[in-house]
Amino acid sequence: MLDLKNIRKTFNAKTVNEKVALDGLNLHLNDGDFVTVIGGNGAGKSTMLNAIAGVWPVDSGSIIIDGTDVTGLPEHKRAALLGRVFQDPMTGTAATMQIEENLALAARRGEKRTLKIGITKEEREGYYEKLAALGLGLEGRMTTKVGLLSGGQRQALTLLMATLKKPKLLLLDEHTAALDPRTAAKVLEISEQIVTEHKLMTLMVTHNMRDAIRYGNRLIMMNEGHIILDIAGKDKENLSIEMLMDAFAQASGETFANDRILLG
Amino acid sequence: MPGAVAQGLIWGIMAIGVYITYKVLDLADLTVDGTMATGGAVCVMLMLNGVNVWVALLCAIFAGMIAGLLTGIFHTAMGIPPILSGILTQLSLYSINLAIMDFKANQGIAVTKYPLIVSQRNVRQMSLSNPIFITLIILAIVIALLYWFFGTEIGCSLRATGANEAMSRAQGINTNIAKIIGLMISNGIVALSSALLAHYQGFVDVNMGRGAIVIGLAAVIISEVIFGKIFVNFALKLVGVAIGAVIYYIVIQVVLWLGLNTNLLKLLSALIVAVFLAIPYWKANLDAKSSGKGI
């Protein structure tokens, strides 16, 4: 379960660059919900994910993940509950460390790190199988430095790292935006496979309306820092891009004139 | 020449400390200029007051770690950029080091009266008391311990912090704690080197750490240029850094033989390091031009 209650966040408050990023954001997710998030540039999609992850503190409101109020917790403590994949493939992995070392770091998310050995033999065997399941041939390159992988491979690895230790909530922040269409499709496929397999509660931000409609059981649209549209179940299954654009026009009182989204 | 090797090895221990902050944690830590005198000061003063040599050495390492802790607190708890944090600690250490040394600029310790671990006097002897031999053993112990540590869960979290902070936090690593631990280990090692250097030369001087960071960086860079492709393993990289320091001291020795004024040494060191730091940048620019793509 995830509860966002009346979240507010203003960047550069009281300066000329003041920007209200989250403006009374409310959201409730049930366990197992796979929610896609769309909205124009600056609508607050990524800001919402960063607020949940604790990249910076929010100005007001509360964030409750699986019954734990995390509003006052620093980022590294919230990490125990969260799996995250970022837009930039560089952000999710440590380039100068090996594939298996990256996985070993992720396997210890939320656990106390001690002076025990950083990666055990049994672990390695487990990683081999999990990498093989990705179907990218990474299982044969476990001691390769991650910096040598392609963007798509890094995102797939980050997905695996985010879910190696089952998170209460998976945050996918436009994780296919930096990839070419074919690789993006492959990474999305892997994402869905992992989410379904572990029944993960997931928030997936995307710029692509088609993906937003196709994946997940619920779709939310954001504008000016809060949610203006929330479609679930049967309604979502019957959704089309035209319907979404009409709905946006009605809900926000303006037309959806954002090329990046239209082209999706 | 044996003198240059012995000195190079002792500074090699110091350079390994620099390697941990500069390469593993990706922080340029200038604390070491102060710590490179603190270790010697603590060790010598304790020994002059009758403390056992090994206890004095441990205290020296501990003092270095406290200095690293202070820089870490400046950086993480007070939000001061790492370079400035190091400079602040380094400056404060100047006074602290003088205080440790009874407010004298230097303090001697005679090898005839005290059981020094290494001494310049034995550098040409073919015996177990030869400082080259003893320093090699200490180096091996330091490298073995670091190799073990950076393979542990905590050690891995330090490497991850240096590689990608955002990712480390997303994986639940407290990056502030990781940086503090790294700074403490680094400065502990530098203080050990400082204590050995004081033993070796038979005195501690409040200025003996001046420019230490540049010597450390020189050793790290020399090792990268020469052994970068062959020494991939972490332990071998540390060995490479120690060899880098030895090469640096041999080069200095040769330059002095050629008749360079000793007072110009620091200028020479700084220029050499500046050029070596610039090489990767120039190389990247050249590559971009020759591939015709620009950057």
Interface residues (C-beta under 8 A of the other chain):
Chain A: A53 P74 E75 H76 K77 A79 A80 L82 R84 F86 M90 T91 G92 T93 A94 A95 T96 M97 E101 A104 L105 A106 R108 R109 G110 E111 R113 T114 L115 K116 I117 G118 I119 M161
Chain B: F149 G151 T152 E153 I154 G155 C156 S157 R159 A160 A163 N164 A166 M167 S168 R169 A170 Q171 G172 I173 N174 T175
